Amino acid sequence: FPSHDIVGDSHAQGVGGYSGTQWSNMGQTGSSAFDKQHLENIKNIPAGSVVALSMGANDLGKQKVSDIVNQVNKTIAASKAQGHKVVYLLPTASSNPQLQQKREELRQALMKSLNSRDILDLGTAPTSKAFKA
């Protein structure tokens, strides 16, 4: 019986909470796509499992977009090589003018490099005002 596992950053932490499916969550707030722990986690997931990956947004401003995209693709390839069905959680767009351009650049680069059927777009992150409302 395949498992359902989540690897990555804070977006990964919120997956599976409301579904009827049992998910094993290995997401960590603030983690980088370059954290070696992601690849270690993937090695411990049984073949045939569904794996949701969320990573890349926390690296903006620290890494080049092309390097982030390459790392995401490397992690997806490592998971698929383990026999996993992989779904990538595309980082949210931002309505914050300071983040909007870089976020969209990353989102577009990731969508261009990945197979669209393997992407789940998380949409636009609400502003802090929307959370308060």
PyMOL commands that set and color helices and strands:
alter all, ss='L'
color gray80, all
select helices_A, chain A and resi 10-13+36-43+57-59+65-81+97-113+116-118+128-132
alter helices_A, ss='H'
color red, helices_A
select strands_A, chain A and resi 4-8+24-27+50-54+85-90+93-94+119-121+124-125
alter strands_A, ss='S'
color yellow, strands_A
deselect
rebuild
show_as cartoon
